[in-house]
Amino acid sequence: MVLLDGTSCSEQIRQEIKAQVDAIKATGDRPPHLAAVLVGSDGASQNYVAMKERDCAEVGFDSTVLRFKDDITEQELLDKIAELNADDSIDGFIVQLPVPKHIDERKVILAIDPNKDVDGFCPENVGNLVLGLPSFVSATPNGIMELIRRYDIQTEGKHCVVLGRSNIVGTPVAILMSRNTKPGNATVTLAHSRTKNLQELCASADILIVAIGKMEFVTADMVKQGAVVIDVGQTRVADASRKSGYRNVGDVDFENVKDKCSFLSYTNGGVGPMTRASLLQNTLKAHQRR
Ligand code: GUN
């Protein structure tokens, strides 16, 4: 089994981006600028945004984090988004999700200028993705495809089962895997909580992409010998032996599944770092487009 190393792949991508940023700066142009909007004090969201800031610094991007208390009104947040849309010094921005319950997430996503939507969540970007037109592809599906590409994993004609139909991961990665591209050209089944015979279906997959949000959901009997398994799951579990006080557990039962796989991407050091690198790629693209 080859463990897919998203940490070193993402390091390679950051170096490639940094070289392009150096070239941009050498022309006298300003570097790409990513802004992140963070509402409230959710620990995981704060961590994610801090990592995004660190990634920006590493590749030479400018970055700005706008922090708001969780009592910000929906209108105040929408006004802030309108300001970011109009701000020429910012190439792209994200609103870290989830937002507090009194704010309608759909309104937030719809308010973002599609040309600055480096998360690729807006209808225009999702629609362009479906049509195979240039778009910002959301970071996790893009990171998965990049990981498959960099390990030269063959996908053409393979049966790919995607477990989980979220707008952010399952649905877009199912589209990308079915497209006439490399990687791509797979025969895709998008499975979810209502799918019948899930065990047999998963066990028929040459490539199994798991983003169902249920800890250790995929057991050994659901994995075909020699399958490629990409685990997108990340559930925090308290762990007093760690400095952070927690560890991440994937959607795949790692210990029992690992020996059946040809390639396996597990939660830590797999898709996560690739997702972060994809956001940088999209921000560079936004800068180039402007
Ligand atoms: N929350 C969890 N993942 C993401 C992401 O990729 N983008 C945003 N904006 N929020 C998230």
Boltz pocket constraint, residues with backbone or C-beta under 6 A from the ligand:
constraints:
  - pocket:
      binder: B
      contacts: [[A, 94], [A, 95], [A, 96], [A, 97], [A, 98], [A, 119], [A, 139], [A, 140]]
      max_distance: 6.0
